[in-house]
């Protein structure tokens, strides 16, 4: 069954401006891995001066291999095919263009969301013609090649990327380092994608870096995509702020992702499963090959005990690239067990042993048995950094792990009525969510507010929802043109379940229906996409603000 995507007002899709937040220049400074002791914080202006000095020494005439994006597509249903020119070169006039007026934060947000955006396009064919990392190299070259100035941990995978990134970053921060964190998508505002020690990039910093990016774009003969530009801005920000290490999440796939210009200190691939199959492939080995595309010569690569066909693909990719593959739960000793105690309640504990670490019975900070493997990878990644000169004592790793926060994942947004939000957006993560809620959250009845993107394996996702929910209210996120029509979602659900269901045209309407349907001990679960979860977070915050006024 082919799901229809509702048309969306373009201004609605682009409007992601959020309230002011603290500038990250106040983020706690740290030790560099190659420099002992603490260092004083650097001002943004001083950092930019140093970065500009470095940039002036870069040979801007060099050209490199391999970046994505292109000429502006239709905002609703553009399909990019190899050789079509839309996501390939997207050639612009060779004449120099004047950079746009980006004097305000609002103007920057509009400019970025006016770029071609793969995240919001319904169908994209992944090929070397459609995505060329050479584009990303050329953009970064104009910005002084900031990706060469940062040390990084690069994380790919189908399920658990964001959680793994969060755990790695939390441990490194607790060890005293300035840790950049680059993630996608964002929940309520674009600045969430770029942070240092938990502090979002400041609005003034984003404006200044966007101006630099716009000047770089004006000298290129192609139009960078939204993701290429945001990634470049993130790398530039981390370089200017002289972070000790950046933990970078792949956006889509791995091999041809814009983040894959990095040569990291360690590469991590989390669980491989089916998602974005029209783009990445329809078999696990093919998908795994795309994810393993982040492997680099001489760089340690970590995976967690994958199925045999995936492990074969990973080992072949490691051998071909020259990466140093290590499998957690094989080459790296690992164990986990589910337990409960009065303070932590039901939770998972893990043990990991290497030549440099002996980490025993650590509570996994995020709920769900699936988080054990993510935790094992995060611990192994930080342990691997020890061989790169990082000082990561086991007690600091343990303390940092306990402080991990992962917004939009098993997050309670409201107590009365209880509303839990989780960005599960494929069958594997939806299965993990339903199992996790059943194991960790007491409730009498579950009302699920569900909305997903039409290009997902919707039927399999609904099968998982049916396992846990007692009633489902179908709706759509207003911020993505990829959202499936809720009427068609309900029709598919009714074909496989006799449970009660309703349709709501908007997320606020869906939450109102759910609130009327639950009693004190019931649970509302908002899930299906990070877009829907982000919209729920914004709506509930606005409602709280109204009531407090």
NUMILUM-981556 format. One line per 10 residues: number of its first residue (from 0); their letters; for each residue x, y, z of C-alpha. Coordinates in steps of 0.5 Angstrom, whole numbers, plus 500, padded with zeros to 3 digits. Layout:
N
NUM	A	X:Y:Z; ...
This chain:
549
0	XXXXXXXXXX	500:500:500; 503:507:498; 502:512:503; 500:519:501; 504:525:504; 500:531:506; 502:538:503; 505:543:507; 505:550:507; 513:551:506
10	XXXXXXXXXX	513:557:511; 510:552:517; 516:547:515; 521:552:515; 519:556:522; 523:553:527; 525:559:531; 526:558:538; 527:562:545; 534:565:546
20	XXXXXXXXXX	539:560:550; 545:561:553; 551:562:549; 556:556:549; 562:560:550; 561:559:557; 562:552:557; 567:549:561; 574:549:558; 578:543:559
30	XXXXXXXXXX	584:539:558; 586:537:551; 588:530:550; 595:532:548; 596:538:553; 597:536:560; 593:540:565; 587:545:565; 587:551:560; 583:558:560
40	XXXXXXXXXX	577:559:556; 578:562:549; 573:568:547; 569:567:540; 573:573:537; 580:570:539; 578:563:537; 576:566:530; 582:570:529; 586:564:530
50	XXXXXXXXXX	582:560:526; 582:565:520; 590:565:521; 590:558:520; 585:558:514; 589:563:511; 595:558:510; 590:553:507; 591:551:500; 584:553:497
60	XXXXXXXXXX	586:551:490; 586:544:492; 580:539:490; 578:532:493; 574:526:493; 567:525:494; 559:531:498; 551:531:497; 545:536:495; 544:540:490
70	XXXXXXXXXX	539:545:486; 533:547:490; 528:541:489; 520:542:490; 519:542:498; 514:537:498; 515:530:493; 522:531:489; 525:525:487; 532:525:486
80	XXXXXXXXXX	535:520:481; 542:519:479; 544:524:474; 538:528:474; 542:534:477; 538:535:482; 542:532:488; 548:531:484; 551:537:481; 546:543:481
90	XXXXXXXXXX	550:547:477; 549:555:479; 552:560:475; 560:561:475; 559:568:476; 560:570:483; 554:571:487; 553:576:493; 552:573:500; 545:574:503
100	XXXXXXXXXX	543:579:508; 544:574:514; 544:580:520; 539:576:524; 538:569:527; 531:569:524; 534:571:517; 539:565:518; 534:560:520; 530:562:514
110	XXXXXXXXXX	536:561:509; 538:555:512; 531:552:511; 531:555:504; 536:550:502; 535:543:499; 533:538:505; 534:531:504; 531:530:511; 525:533:508
120	XXXXXXXXXX	525:530:501; 520:524:500; 524:519:496; 532:520:494; 536:515:491; 543:514:494; 548:513:489; 555:516:488; 552:521:482; 547:524:487
130	XXXXXXXXXX	551:524:493; 559:527:492; 563:528:498; 567:532:494; 562:538:494; 563:538:502; 570:538:501; 570:544:497; 565:547:502; 570:546:508
140	XXXXXXXXXX	576:548:504; 573:555:503; 572:555:511; 579:553:512; 578:546:513; 575:546:520; 574:538:520; 582:537:520; 583:541:526; 578:537:530
150	XXXXXXXXXX	579:530:534; 573:526:533; 569:520:535; 564:518:529; 558:514:530; 553:511:525; 548:505:525; 540:504:524; 538:504:532; 542:507:538
160	XXXXXXXXXX	546:512:534; 543:518:538; 544:514:545; 551:512:544; 553:519:542; 550:522:548; 553:517:553; 560:518:550; 560:525:550; 557:525:558
170	XXXXXXXXXX	563:520:560; 568:525:556; 565:531:559; 566:528:566; 573:526:565; 574:534:564; 574:535:556; 571:540:552; 566:536:548; 563:538:542
180	XXXXXXXXXX	556:534:540; 553:534:533; 547:530:532; 540:530:528; 535:531:527; 533:536:532; 527:536:536; 525:543:538; 530:548:535; 536:547:530
190	XXXXXXXXXX	541:549:535; 540:543:539; 544:539:533; 551:543:535; 553:543:542; 559:543:547; 558:540:554; 551:540:553; 550:548:552; 547:549:545
200	XXXXXXXXXX	551:554:540; 549:561:541; 545:565:537; 550:570:535; 555:565:534; 550:561:529; 549:568:525; 557:569:525; 558:562:522; 552:562:517
210	XXXXXXXXXX	555:569:514; 562:565:513; 558:559:510; 554:564:506; 561:568:503; 564:561:502; 557:559:498; 557:565:494; 564:563:491; 562:556:489
220	XXXXXXXXXX	559:553:483; 553:549:486; 548:550:492; 550:546:498; 544:542:502; 541:544:509; 545:538:512; 552:540:508; 551:547:511; 549:545:518
230	XXXXXXXXXX	555:540:518; 560:545:516; 558:550:521; 558:545:526; 565:543:524; 567:550:524; 564:552:531; 568:546:534; 574:548:531; 574:555:533
240	XXXXXXXXXX	572:553:540; 578:549:540; 574:543:543; 578:537:545; 574:532:542; 567:532:538; 562:526:538; 559:526:531; 553:523:529; 552:520:522
250	XXXXXXXXXX	546:523:518; 544:518:513; 547:512:512; 555:513:512; 559:512:506; 556:518:503; 554:522:509; 556:529:509; 560:528:516; 564:522:513
260	XXXXXXXXXX	569:528:511; 572:526:518; 578:522:519; 576:520:527; 580:517:532; 575:512:533; 569:509:528; 563:506:532; 557:503:528; 551:501:532
270	XXXXXXXXXX	545:496:531; 544:495:524; 537:494:522; 532:496:516; 530:503:515; 531:508:509; 531:502:505; 529:506:498; 536:509:500; 540:505:503
280	XXXXXXXXXX	538:498:500; 533:492:502; 538:487:505; 542:487:512; 549:486:508; 547:492:503; 545:497:509; 551:495:513; 556:496:507; 553:503:507
290	XXXXXXXXXX	554:504:515; 561:501:514; 563:506:509; 565:511:515; 571:506:517; 578:509:515; 585:506:514; 588:505:521; 582:508:525; 579:503:530
300	XXXXXXXXXX	572:501:528; 567:498:534; 561:494:532; 557:490:537; 556:483:536; 552:483:530; 548:477:526; 553:473:522; 551:476:515; 552:483:518
310	XXXXXXXXXX	559:481:521; 562:478:515; 560:485:511; 563:489:517; 570:485:517; 570:485:509; 569:493:509; 574:493:515; 579:489:511; 578:493:505
320	XXXXXXXXXX	579:500:508; 585:498:513; 580:500:519; 582:496:525; 575:492:527; 574:490:534; 567:487:536; 564:488:543; 562:482:546; 568:478:542
330	XXXXXXXXXX	574:481:541; 572:486:547; 569:482:553; 562:484:555; 556:482:559; 550:485:561; 544:483:566; 537:485:568; 536:487:575; 532:491:580
340	XXXXXXXXXX	533:495:586; 530:500:591; 533:506:588; 534:505:581; 528:500:580; 528:495:574; 535:497:570; 540:493:566; 548:493:569; 554:492:564
350	XXXXXXXXXX	561:489:565; 566:491:560; 574:489:560; 580:491:556; 587:491:557; 586:498:560; 579:498:563; 576:494:568; 568:497:568; 564:492:572
360	XXXXXXXXXX	556:492:574; 555:499:571; 548:501:571; 546:503:564; 543:510:564; 538:510:559; 532:505:560; 531:499:555; 535:492:554; 537:495:548
370	XXXXXXXXXX	541:500:551; 546:495:554; 549:494:547; 549:502:546; 552:502:553; 558:497:551; 560:501:545; 560:507:548; 564:505:554; 569:501:549
380	XXXXXXXXXX	569:508:545; 572:512:551; 576:506:553; 579:506:546; 581:514:546; 586:512:552; 590:510:547; 590:516:543; 592:520:550; 586:521:553
390	XXXXXXXXXX	586:521:561; 579:517:562; 579:514:569; 574:509:571; 571:513:576; 570:519:572; 567:514:566; 562:511:571; 560:518:574; 559:521:567
400	XXXXXXXXXX	555:515:564; 550:516:570; 549:523:568; 547:521:561; 541:525:558; 538:523:551; 532:528:550; 526:525:546; 528:518:548; 523:515:553
410	XXXXXXXXXX	522:522:556; 516:523:561; 514:530:558; 508:531:563; 506:527:569; 498:529:569; 496:526:565; 503:522:564; 505:523:557; 511:519:555
420	XXXXXXXXXX	515:521:548; 520:517:544; 522:518:537; 522:511:535; 521:511:527; 523:504:525; 520:497:526; 526:496:531; 526:502:535; 518:501:536
430	XXXXXXXXXX	519:494:538; 524:496:543; 520:502:545; 514:497:547; 518:492:550; 521:498:554; 515:501:556; 512:494:559; 518:493:563; 520:500:566
440	XXXXXXXXXX	513:504:566; 507:502:570; 500:503:567; 493:501:567; 492:503:559; 496:506:554; 493:511:549; 498:512:543; 499:518:539; 502:516:533
450	XXXXXXXXXX	505:519:527; 510:517:522; 513:519:515; 510:515:509; 517:513:507; 518:508:513; 516:501:513; 509:503:516; 506:496:517; 511:493:521
460	XXXXXXXXXX	511:499:525; 504:499:526; 505:491:528; 509:493:534; 504:499:536; 499:494:536; 503:490:541; 503:495:547; 497:500:545; 490:499:548
470	XXXXXXXXXX	488:505:543; 491:509:538; 490:516:535; 493:517:529; 496:524:527; 501:528:523; 507:532:525; 506:539:521; 513:540:520; 515:535:515
480	XXXXXXXXXX	512:534:508; 514:527:509; 509:526:514; 504:520:512; 496:522:512; 493:520:518; 487:517:515; 491:512:511; 495:510:517; 488:508:521
490	XXXXXXXXXX	486:504:515; 492:500:515; 492:499:523; 484:497:522; 487:492:517; 491:488:522; 488:490:529; 481:491:532; 483:496:537; 480:502:538
500	XXXXXXXXXX	483:508:534; 481:515:532; 484:520:527; 486:528:529; 488:533:524; 494:536:529; 498:534:534; 494:539:539; 488:536:537; 491:528:538
510	XXXXXXXXXX	493:530:545; 487:533:547; 483:527:545; 488:522:549; 487:526:555; 480:526:555; 481:518:554; 485:517:560; 485:516:567; 490:517:573
520	XXXXXXXXXX	494:511:572; 494:511:564; 499:513:560; 500:517:553; 505:515:549; 507:520:543; 511:516:538; 513:515:530; 518:520:529; 522:525:532
530	XXXXXXXXXX	518:531:528; 512:529:532; 516:528:539; 519:535:538; 512:538:536; 509:535:542; 515:538:547; 514:545:544; 506:544:545; 506:542:552
540	XXXXXXXXX	511:547:554; 507:553:550; 501:550:554; 505:550:561; 507:558:559; 500:560:558; 498:557:565; 504:560:569; 502:567:566
